[in-house]
């Protein structure tokens, strides 16, 4: 996955915005003011930090060497994913979508309704 494709993916969700609170080198993707992804898009190797259910986060780390505890984030709820290895673009899309869904699920009902959001697990 290229940095441009990763950025497009993150911005493709309803209400998603890109901000730079940590400087121009780190894209922070938010929905309703809450972060769901963080990526230094110009870094080599390309990587992204994503929110994850704690039990799944541990399992993903055990199954994929490219997935490690969130770098400078709460390691219980965040994973950092290196994108220079064998992980498929489809798998990465699922991880990004899951992160977005987790963040949106935690928003007040009124905010979720503004986004016209339905979690995939609820469809």
Secondary structure, 3 states (H helix, E strand, C coil): CCHHHHHHHHHCCCCEEEECCCCCCCEEEEECCEEEEEECCCCCCCEEEEECCHHHHHHHHHHCCCEEECCCCCCCCEEEEECCCCCCHHHHHHHHHHHHHHHHHCCCHHHHHHHCCCCHHHC
